[in-house]
Amino acid sequence: LIVSKKNSQKESFDRDKMFRSLSLALRKRNVDQEKIEKIVNAIVRKLENSGETEIKSSLIGEYIMEALSHLDQVAYVRFASVYKNFREVKDFEDFLDNLEDK
């Protein structure tokens, strides 16, 4: 699989990079490595089953956010803050308001 990034660069899909991103978001949360591995496996399966050889990085990010939203709300917000590039407290407030509405 090839990942197409927002800046138009392309790189080979790196499963370990996804695992590290999830691990970082879930750091100091009560989630074991096996659970993270299952999430990574599920996302990789989704990507492979799509039939596409080139995947947008934004799609991978959305899959990760979806998985985290069901697993751990704190990790979800941590990941979203980096993924959505929050720059101000207002960005967090807006995101959390939308989260509460759901």
N, C-alpha and C positions, 0 to 999 in steps of 0.2 A: 504494500500500500504506500502511496505517496500522499503526503499532507501538504495541502495548499494553504499557506499562511496569509494573514490579512495584508501583509506587505508584498504579496505576490511571490514570495520565495517559496520554493518547494523543497521538501526534505523527506527522507524515508520515515515511515511511521516507527516510533520508538515506544514500545510497550512499557519499558522500564521508566521512561519519562512520565508516562501517565501514572504509573504506580507511585513514583516519587511525589507527584503533584497531589495525589489523593492522600498519601501518607503525611505530607506536610499539612494539608488542611485538617487532617484528623489527629494531628499530634496532640498528645495529652488528653485525648478523648478516650473513652472506654470502648475502643473498637480494635479487635485483634487483626493481625496481619492476614490471617486466612480470609476474613470478611473483605478486606481490601482486594485481595487476590481474586475473589469471586466477582467483585464488581468489575475489575479490569477484564477478566475473562468474558463476562457478559457483554461489555462494550466492544471488545475485540470481535466477538461473534457477530454482533450487530453490524459492525463495519464490514466484516468479510462477507456477510450474507447480503449486503446491499448490492453486491455485484459490481460496484464501482472500484476502479483502481486508484482514483484520485479523490481524496476526501478533504473537505474544507475543515480547517482547524476549529472554526466556529461550531461545526456540528459535533466534533469531539467534546468541546467545552460544554455544549448543551447536554450531551449525554452524561457527562460527569456531574453537572449541576443537578440534573434530574435524579441521578442515583443518590447524591448527597442530600437532596431535599427529603428523601424518604428515610435516610439513615440517621442523620445528625444535623440539626438546625444550625448549630454553631459552626461546624465544618462547612456547611452550605454557605453561610455568610462569609466565612474566611475566604473560601474559594472564589465566591462571587466578587469580593472586594478587589481581588487581583485580576480576575477574568474580565470584569466589567470596568476595570481601571478607575475605581472611585478616587476622586481627588480631594473632595471636601466632605465635611461631616454631613452636609445636606444630602450628598449622594447616598450615604448610609441610611439616613433617615427615610429618604424616599424608597429605598430598597426594602427596608424593614416595614414601612407602611404597606407596601404592596404584598409583602410576605404575610402580614397580619390579615389582610383582606382575603387571602386564599384560605 
